[in-house]
């Protein structure tokens, strides 16, 4: 349930970022944060 929710959130964030004309640095920062959070959650789950 939780991982499903996370993947949905990630997809929504990606779609939002793709549709919005935003600063490239901001996009990179958001992706980096998302990956970091996902890795952190994965380490907790394991």
C-alpha positions in Angstrom: 0.0 0.0 0.0 2.7 2.4 1.0 5.0 1.7 -1.9 2.0 2.0 -4.3 1.3 5.4 -2.8 4.9 6.5 -3.2 5.0 5.5 -6.8 1.8 7.4 -7.5 3.2 10.5 -5.8 6.4 10.2 -7.8 4.4 9.9 -11.0 2.3 12.9 -10.1 5.4 14.9 -9.3 7.0 14.0 -12.6 3.9 14.8 -14.6 3.6 18.1 -12.8 7.2 19.0 -13.4 6.9 18.0 -17.1 3.8 20.2 -17.6 5.1 23.2 -15.7 7.7 25.5 -17.2 10.1 25.6 -14.3 13.8 26.3 -13.6 16.0 23.4 -14.6 17.8 23.6 -11.3 14.6 23.3 -9.4 13.6 20.2 -11.4 17.0 18.6 -10.7 16.7 19.4 -7.0 13.2 17.9 -6.8 14.3 14.7 -8.6 17.3 14.4 -6.3 15.2 14.9 -3.2 12.7 12.4 -4.5 15.4 9.8 -5.1 16.9 10.4 -1.7 13.6 10.0 0.0 12.8 6.8 -1.9 16.2 5.4 -1.1 15.8 6.3 2.6 12.3 4.7 2.7 13.7 1.6 1.0 16.4 1.2 3.6 13.9 1.5 6.3 11.6 -1.1 4.8 14.4 -3.6 4.3 
